[in-house]
Amino acid sequence: MSEEHHITPLKTYLLVAGTLFFLTAVTVWASYIDLGSFNIVLALLIAGTKAGIVATFFMHLLWDDKKNATIFVGSLMFLAIFIGITMTDTEFRGAVNPEIKDPINKRAAFYNSLPLTDDHGYPLDKEKNHHEGDKDHH
């Protein structure tokens, strides 16, 4: 293996920078569109593309030993697998456990049967002030 140094032309860096700016604009544009659960997939695809471009050109993986590029691509593949498994769990857990599918609604029927409390956990009693005689409470 020879110890050659690769000098990247300025034009290449400017094209890569322009591509990264464009993909950043696409990311911002995509954040305003409601695609459901595909929003996170799209954001990760764009971010992964940008990371690949940075590693390829700015970190010189394109001209480096191909073992390094293989390790980089392999690690991205494993990361995608792990994120995919996690997303599968979070997106479809309501099919297995319907009771944890939706976020907690504080005014659900169960909560209506409980007494109302203030921020400190004291029951709200319209007739009696629970703070009477409480010198430490502000």
GIZITA-V494549 format. One record per backbone hydrogen bond with DSSP energy under -1.0 kcal/mol. NH is the residue of the N-H (numbers start at 1). CO is the residue of the C=O. Records with the same first field share a line. If there is no record, write none. Layout:
NH->CO / CO
This chain:
4->2
13->9
14->10
15->11
16->12
17->13
18->14
19->15
20->16
21->17
22->18
23->19
24->20
25->21
26->22
27->23
28->24
29->25
30->26
31->27
32->29
33->30
38->35
39->36
42->38
43->39
44->40
45->41
46->42
47->43
48->44
49->45
50->46
51->47
52->48
53->49
54->50
55->51
56->52
57->53
59->54
61->55
62->56
68->65
69->65
70->66
71->67
72->68
73->69
74->70
75->71
76->72
77->73
78->74
79->75
80->76
81->77
82->78
83->79
84->80
85->81
86->82
87->83
88->84
89->85
90->86
91->87
92->88
95->92
97->93
100->97
101->98
108->105
112->108
114->111
118->122
121->118
124->116
132->129
134->131
135->133
